[in-house]
Amino acid sequence: MISPDNESKYGILCDHPEYIGRVISIERYASGMLPFIPRGLPVYQSHGICHSKAIIRYINQFIRTSGSDLNPGEIFILCLAAWLHDLGYLNPMSIQDRKKHSEFSVEIIRSDPVILDLIKEEELFILSIIIRLHDTHANLSGIDYEKGDRTPLLAALFRLADSLDLGSDRCPGYVYNQIRDFLDERSRQHWRAHNNIHECTIDYPYIRIFVSDIQDRDFKRTIIPHLEDDCCSSGRILEQYGFVHPVPVYQKTGNIKL
């Protein structure tokens, strides 16, 4: 029996028992590992279970509002990526160099026997590309693919969904109040910027960011450039598959106290 939570997250897969069974197994397995990501103070936001669930929520919003024709196999791979893309943070070396965590994630999924037993080789190949390229600094335009292969589309969509998990739930104010004296200034900027954000939604092509103060200095310095870079790099690929370029929209909402 599928739980109400999984029915909501994986609704499009519910008529495909082979996919739904495997993605739920991956969720359970990854959920046992994600809490053990070492927390280094320079690491700005949480990369735990709630982050994976948020990415799946954004993927669903994109599918629902964009008129996408993603098939169940493609959605399945995107859901796998949501649970597995940050496992590389289990490697303590990623705290010193965040850019390495994507490659560490691929190393984990290609060596873990439980994961390998749940993912077919052709799925693993596409999944590895998506995970390697989800970081803002990776070149989405460099994917080798054959005609009819939509791996670039999946990689672009995943990067967009990953970038949208912004807000105070990933950098809670009550945690910030306890650790701010131990953070460097760049880390403090990120924590304050996230706490300016109330909610993000996809109403494609609009990417709506609801904030307490649109003119907040930390928000303008850290969040806006990063999000617009991801919208730009993802948008170039999405346009090749017939989608309109994503448009970030910043909207004022109620106050959020840090």
N, C-alpha and C positions, 0 to 999 in steps of 0.2 A: 504493500500500500504506500502511495506517495503522500508525504506529509503536506499540509497546506502551504508551508513555507516553500518547499521544493516545487510544489505545483505552481506557485506564483513566480518563482525564479526561472523555472525551466518549462514554462507553459508550452512553448513552441515544440518542445521535445517530448511532451507527454504521450503523444501517439507513436513514439518511436522507442519502445522498451529497451532495445539494445543500447541506444545512446543514453537514455535516462539512467539506466542501471549503472553504466560506467561513470557518468559524470557525478552521480551521487557518491560512488565509491571513492573517486578522486577527491571530492569535497571533504569527505570524512577523513581521508588519509592526510591531506594537506592541512586540515584544521587541527590535527594533532601535532603538526610541526611548526606552523606559523607562530604560535605563542612563544617559541624558543628562539626567535630571532633576537640576537643580542642587541641591547639598547645602548648605543653610544650617543652621548649628548649632542654631538654635531649632526646626528641624523634627525632631520627636521620633523617628519610626520610619521604616524604609525603605519606599518605595512602588514597589519594583521588580518584577521578573519573579516572584520567589517569592511576593510578596503576591497577585498575580493568580492564581497556581496554587492558593494556599491558599483563596481565595474560592470557586473552582470546587470544591475538595474539600468545603467546607462546604455548598455548594448540593447536591452529590451526597448528603451525609449527611442533609440535610433531606428530600430526595426519598425516600431509602431508609427513613427512620425515621418519617416523618409520615403515610404513606399518601397523599401528594400525588398529584393527578391532572394535574400540569403536563404540557402537551403538548410535542412536540419544538420547535415554533416558539417557545414561551415559554422553554424551556430554552436554546435558541440565543441569544435576546436576552440572557438573564442571563449567558451565557458571554461574549458580546460586551462587556457592561458590565464584566465582570471585567478584561478586557484594556484597556479604553479609559477607565475612569472617572477615572483619576489622571493622564492625559496633560496636564491643565491645570497640573500642577506644572512642566512644561517652561517655563512663563512665569515669569520671575524675580520678578514682582510677587506671586506666590502665596506666596513665602517670608515676605514682610512681612504678608500677610493670607491665612491658610490658607483662610478661608471662600470666597475667590474662585476656588479651583482647580476647583470643580465647573462653574462657568459657563465658565471657560477651556477645560475639557475638551470641553464641548459646542461651543464655537466651533471647536475644532480638528477634531472629527469632522464638522462641517457645512461645513468648508472644504477638507479634505484630499481631493484627487481619488482617491487610492488607496482610502481608506476609503469614499468615496461610491460607488465602482464596485463595492464588495462588499456594500453594505447597501441594501435597498429603502427607498423613501420611507416606507412605513407602519411599517417596522421602526425606521427612524431617528427617527420621531416618538416612539415608545414608549421607545426607548433614551435619547433626550434627557431625557425625564421622569425615568427611573430614575437617570441620572447627576446631574441637577440636585438630586435629593432624597436622595442617599445620605449627605450630611453630617448629623450629629446635630441640628444647629440648624435644618434645613429642615423645613417643615410637611408631613408626609405626608398629613394630613387634607384638604389643600387641592387635591387632584388632581381636575380635571374629567373625568368619564368617563360613558359611557353604559351602560345595563343590558347585562350580559354582557361588558363590557370588564374585564379583570383586570389592568390596568396598576397599580392601587394594590397589589394582592397582590404583583406582581413587584417593585415599588419597596420594599415592606416587607421582603420576603424578602432582597432584595439588601442593604438596610441592615443587616439582622441578620448576614448572612454576612460583610460587610465589617468589621463591628465585632468579629468574633471572631478576627481574625488578630492575636493577642496573643502575646507571648512573647519569649524571649531571642534568637531568630533574627532578629527585626526590630531589635533593639537589642543587639547582641552585647557581652558584658562586656569582651572584649579591645579593642573599639573604644572603649567607654566609658572604659577605663583610660587611653587616649591623649588623649581630648578633654575629660574631665570638668572640668579646670581652666579651660576656655574656655567652659563652659556656664553659663547662668544657673540659679538654683535650681529654677525650674519645669521646665526641661529635665532637670536631674539627677533630679528626682522621677520623671519619666516613664521615663527609662532604667532607674533602679533598680526601679521598679514592674514593668516588662516582664520584667526579669531574675528576678523572683520567680515567673514563670509558666512552667510546664513544657510544658503542652499544653492545647488546647481541643478539645472534640468536641461534636457535636450528636447527642443521642439523644432526639429530640423527644418531649415538649415540654421535656426537660431540656437545658440548656446547661451542660455540665460544664467547669469551669475547674480544672485541676490545678496547685496552687501549692506552693511550698516552705514558706511561712509565711502562713497565713490572716490572721494579725493584723498583718502587715507594714504599717507606717504609710503608706508611699508607695502601696502597692497599694490600701489602703482609701481613700486620698484621691483617687487619679487614675483607677484602672481601674474599681473597683466602681461609682461614680456614673455614669460614662460608659456602661458596659455596661448598667446597669439602666435608664438613660434610653432607650437604643436598644431594649432588650427591651420597654419600656413603649410607645414610639411605634410600633414594628413590631407588637407584640402586639394593639394596638387594631384595626389593619387586618386582621391575620391572623384574628382572631376573627370579623370580618364575612364571611369566606370559609369559616367552619366549622372553623378550627383552634383548638386550645387555646392559651391565652396561654403564651409561652415562659417557662421557669422557670430562672433562673441557679442553679447549684449549685457551691459552692466546696469543693474536696476537697484535702486535704494529700497531697503526694507526697514524693519524695526531695529532698535539699538541692540547691540550685543556687547555685554560688558566683559572686559578681561581683568 
